[in-house]
Amino acid sequence: MVEALGALVVGAGPAGLAAAEALCAAGLKPVIAEAMPSAGRKFLMAGKSGLNLTKDAPRAAFGAAYAEAEPWLAEALETCGPAEVSAWAEGLGQEVFTGSSGRMFPKAMKASPLLRAWLRRLSAQGAELRTRWRWRGLEGGVCAFDTPEGARRARARATVLAMGGASWARLGSDGAWAGVLEAAGVETAPFRPANMGFEVDWSAHMAAWFGAPVKAAALIVGDRRVRGEFMISARGLEGSAIYAVSRALREGEALRLDLAPDLDVAAAARRLGGTKASVGTRLRRLGLDGARRALAMEFGRPLPGEAGALAAAVKGLAVPLKGPRPMDEAISTAGGVRREAVDEGFMLRAAPGVFCAGEMLDWEAPTGGYLITGCLATGRAAGRAAAAWARASAAG
């Protein structure tokens, strides 16, 4: 037996819930099928360290963060950019503030109050959430699910797939859908980790610094310099500054560190002085804390004694990275449904009436508010297009 539905959303993360919200606004009452026991698990995890919803930036600068995907996502971001995301959160009773870097957060600094309010509003608008409904396939417009009651099948006038990428599988996004869609004729790009840490083979003396933050440093990748915080971990380097350059590093660019970014080489050489003092003492003259001194010793050994050469080494420290951490640990993933596989409303060309949103689509962006905004924007756009398709289908 196939259940007939007006609208179906598969996945209850931010993209899926945004699609459901757009369907509700059009007068439809979607069923939201979620594989996990509860909605928004990765969204909640993102909110544990402060939910960075979006970033206060001009439209052009904001869009540029999506790189080659910006033209593809431009229309969705135009109607659901930073201002709209902020207004949406406040409409759910979650006041938003802007940090010094332009990043925007709920004042509650976590995702749970926002998610609860969102789910309440969707329920009041007629959306139905079905948990432990795991999507297994698509054939002729019919979606197959494994559920606590056994195998179920459903056909909707319009379906939005929002099952996430391929990281943090334990939270629900395992990327298993990719093979199913490929078999149905949908062109996809291979998954790749995005916004991830990188492995380093540390020497034994670095163990004392595992977990230490590195705050006053600049990362140099090609002609790009990024100032920000990262962390020394037992596995390597991770944190927001590393994530900001992770795509370039993944694609083979080299990483160098400037451990004294507020000084030029000449000024650093003057502070380092003669060679009578130990290297550690001389590095302290640059204001380097213990973590930065440890990195200098680790990656620069043997450090030169001459002041100019030592200053140059400290300001251009080559970091031998082994490669990215495993994809399942990445904050997000690149890859997924290719642009060519969907129309301007994110509908699959190989499956009319079936739309895709969020990390299922082949785009990537850095952390800093771009990821959640991209998911909300594509979810809302896909939901609106799905609602229009469902109305046309009903009329036909």
Solvent accessible surface area in square Angstrom, and as a share of the most:
residue,aa,sasa,rsa
1,M,218,0.97
2,V,54,0.31
3,E,41,0.18
4,A,91,0.71
5,L,26,0.13
6,G,36,0.35
7,A,1,0.01
8,L,1,0.00
9,V,0,0.00
10,V,4,0.02
11,G,8,0.07
12,A,1,0.01
13,G,22,0.21
14,P,22,0.14
15,A,7,0.06
16,G,0,0.00
17,L,1,0.00
18,A,5,0.04
19,A,0,0.00
20,A,0,0.00
21,E,26,0.12
22,A,10,0.07
23,L,1,0.00
24,C,13,0.08
25,A,90,0.70
26,A,37,0.29
27,G,61,0.59
28,L,36,0.18
29,K,145,0.61
30,P,0,0.00
31,V,8,0.05
32,I,3,0.01
33,A,0,0.00
34,E,17,0.08
35,A,27,0.21
36,M,25,0.11
37,P,50,0.32
38,S,45,0.29
39,A,5,0.04
40,G,3,0.03
41,R,82,0.30
42,K,50,0.21
43,F,7,0.03
44,L,60,0.30
45,M,55,0.25
46,A,49,0.38
47,G,1,0.01
48,K,158,0.67
49,S,104,0.67
50,G,8,0.07
51,L,0,0.00
52,N,24,0.12
53,L,1,0.00
54,T,1,0.00
55,K,51,0.21
56,D,90,0.47
57,A,24,0.19
58,P,100,0.63
59,R,100,0.36
60,A,87,0.67
61,A,56,0.43
62,F,4,0.02
63,G,5,0.05
64,A,70,0.55
65,A,25,0.20
66,Y,1,0.00
67,A,50,0.38
68,E,116,0.52
69,A,8,0.06
70,E,55,0.25
71,P,82,0.52
72,W,30,0.11
73,L,1,0.00
74,A,39,0.30
75,E,132,0.59
76,A,6,0.04
77,L,12,0.06
78,E,104,0.46
79,T,65,0.38
80,C,1,0.01
81,G,0,0.00
82,P,11,0.07
83,A,69,0.54
84,E,51,0.23
85,V,0,0.00
86,S,18,0.12
87,A,66,0.51
88,W,20,0.07
89,A,0,0.00
90,E,82,0.37
91,G,55,0.53
92,L,16,0.08
93,G,62,0.59
94,Q,28,0.12
95,E,96,0.43
96,V,18,0.10
97,F,73,0.31
98,T,65,0.38
99,G,25,0.24
100,S,132,0.85
101,S,69,0.45
102,G,12,0.12
103,R,74,0.27
104,M,21,0.09
105,F,32,0.14
106,P,0,0.00
107,K,115,0.49
108,A,45,0.35
109,M,79,0.35
110,K,102,0.43
111,A,1,0.01
112,S,32,0.20
113,P,24,0.15
114,L,0,0.00
115,L,9,0.04
116,R,131,0.48
117,A,12,0.09
118,W,0,0.00
119,L,48,0.24
120,R,156,0.57
121,R,75,0.27
122,L,3,0.02
123,S,73,0.47
124,A,92,0.72
125,Q,77,0.34
126,G,27,0.26
127,A,12,0.09
128,E,82,0.37
129,L,66,0.33
130,R,40,0.14
131,T,42,0.24
132,R,130,0.47
133,W,15,0.05
134,R,76,0.28
135,W,17,0.06
136,R,128,0.47
137,G,12,0.12
138,L,22,0.11
139,E,140,0.63
140,G,66,0.63
141,G,27,0.26
142,V,8,0.05
143,C,0,0.00
144,A,34,0.26
145,F,2,0.01
146,D,64,0.33
147,T,17,0.10
148,P,86,0.54
149,E,128,0.58
150,G,34,0.33
151,A,88,0.69
152,R,86,0.31
153,R,110,0.40
154,A,1,0.01
155,R,121,0.44
156,A,16,0.13
157,R,114,0.41
158,A,1,0.01
159,T,3,0.02
160,V,0,0.00
161,L,0,0.00
162,A,8,0.06
163,M,32,0.14
164,G,17,0.17
165,G,1,0.01
166,A,12,0.09
167,S,0,0.00
168,W,64,0.22
169,A,42,0.33
170,R,156,0.57
171,L,22,0.11
172,G,24,0.23
173,S,10,0.06
174,D,65,0.34
175,G,8,0.08
176,A,66,0.51
177,W,8,0.03
178,A,13,0.10
179,G,43,0.42
180,V,48,0.28
181,L,0,0.00
182,E,93,0.42
183,A,95,0.73
184,A,44,0.34
185,G,58,0.56
186,V,5,0.03
187,E,93,0.42
188,T,18,0.10
189,A,7,0.05
190,P,97,0.61
191,F,41,0.17
192,R,84,0.31
193,P,20,0.13
194,A,1,0.01
195,N,5,0.02
196,M,3,0.01
197,G,8,0.07
198,F,4,0.02
199,E,43,0.19
200,V,9,0.05
201,D,107,0.55
202,W,39,0.14
203,S,36,0.23
204,A,96,0.74
205,H,92,0.41
206,M,0,0.00
207,A,58,0.45
208,A,90,0.69
209,W,83,0.29
210,F,74,0.31
211,G,47,0.45
212,A,18,0.14
213,P,65,0.41
214,V,0,0.00
215,K,131,0.55
216,A,37,0.29
217,A,0,0.00
218,A,0,0.00
219,L,0,0.00
220,I,14,0.07
221,V,7,0.04
222,G,49,0.47
223,D,149,0.77
224,R,119,0.43
225,R,126,0.46
226,V,22,0.13
227,R,125,0.46
228,G,26,0.25
229,E,76,0.34
230,F,2,0.01
231,M,69,0.31
232,I,0,0.00
233,S,11,0.07
234,A,65,0.51
235,R,109,0.40
236,G,1,0.01
237,L,1,0.01
238,E,32,0.14
239,G,18,0.17
240,S,45,0.29
241,A,3,0.02
242,I,1,0.00
243,Y,38,0.14
244,A,29,0.22
245,V,1,0.01
246,S,3,0.02
247,R,75,0.27
248,A,29,0.23
249,L,13,0.06
250,R,41,0.15
251,E,110,0.49
252,G,68,0.65
253,E,87,0.39
254,A,79,0.61
255,L,3,0.02
256,R,102,0.37
257,L,0,0.00
258,D,1,0.01
259,L,0,0.00
260,A,5,0.04
261,P,22,0.14
262,D,111,0.57
263,L,31,0.15
264,D,88,0.46
265,V,64,0.37
266,A,55,0.43
267,A,20,0.16
268,A,0,0.00
269,A,21,0.16
270,R,177,0.65
271,R,125,0.46
272,L,0,0.00
273,G,30,0.29
274,G,51,0.49
275,T,89,0.51
276,K,209,0.89
277,A,30,0.23
278,S,70,0.45
279,V,42,0.24
280,G,15,0.14
281,T,57,0.33
282,R,3,0.01
283,L,0,0.00
284,R,134,0.49
285,R,103,0.38
286,L,11,0.06
287,G,50,0.48
288,L,4,0.02
289,D,67,0.34
290,G,14,0.13
291,A,6,0.05
292,R,21,0.08
293,R,49,0.18
294,A,7,0.06
295,L,0,0.00
296,A,0,0.00
297,M,69,0.31
298,E,12,0.05
299,F,30,0.12
300,G,18,0.17
301,R,140,0.51
302,P,130,0.82
303,L,25,0.13
304,P,47,0.29
305,G,35,0.34
306,E,107,0.48
307,A,20,0.15
308,G,26,0.25
309,A,41,0.32
310,L,0,0.00
311,A,0,0.00
312,A,50,0.39
313,A,27,0.21
314,V,0,0.00
315,K,28,0.12
316,G,23,0.22
317,L,4,0.02
318,A,66,0.51
319,V,11,0.06
320,P,92,0.58
321,L,45,0.22
322,K,124,0.53
323,G,21,0.20
324,P,53,0.33
325,R,39,0.14
326,P,69,0.43
327,M,63,0.28
328,D,70,0.36
329,E,68,0.30
330,A,0,0.00
331,I,60,0.31
332,S,3,0.02
333,T,3,0.02
334,A,1,0.01
335,G,0,0.00
336,G,0,0.00
337,V,0,0.00
338,R,78,0.29
339,R,115,0.42
340,E,115,0.52
341,A,10,0.08
342,V,3,0.02
343,D,30,0.16
344,E,155,0.69
345,G,15,0.15
346,F,6,0.03
347,M,25,0.11
348,L,0,0.00
349,R,153,0.56
350,A,53,0.41
351,A,15,0.12
352,P,89,0.56
353,G,6,0.06
354,V,4,0.02
355,F,5,0.02
356,C,0,0.00
357,A,0,0.00
358,G,1,0.01
359,E,23,0.10
360,M,0,0.00
361,L,0,0.00
362,D,36,0.18
363,W,10,0.03
364,E,18,0.08
365,A,6,0.05
366,P,40,0.25
367,T,28,0.16
368,G,4,0.04
369,G,3,0.03
370,Y,23,0.09
371,L,25,0.13
372,I,21,0.11
373,T,0,0.00
374,G,0,0.00
375,C,15,0.09
376,L,6,0.03
377,A,1,0.01
378,T,1,0.00
379,G,0,0.00
380,R,48,0.17
381,A,24,0.19
382,A,0,0.00
383,G,0,0.00
384,R,121,0.44
385,A,26,0.20
386,A,0,0.00
387,A,2,0.02
388,A,47,0.36
389,W,94,0.33
390,A,1,0.01
391,R,125,0.46
392,A,65,0.51
393,S,47,0.30
394,A,59,0.46
395,A,93,0.72
396,G,100,0.97
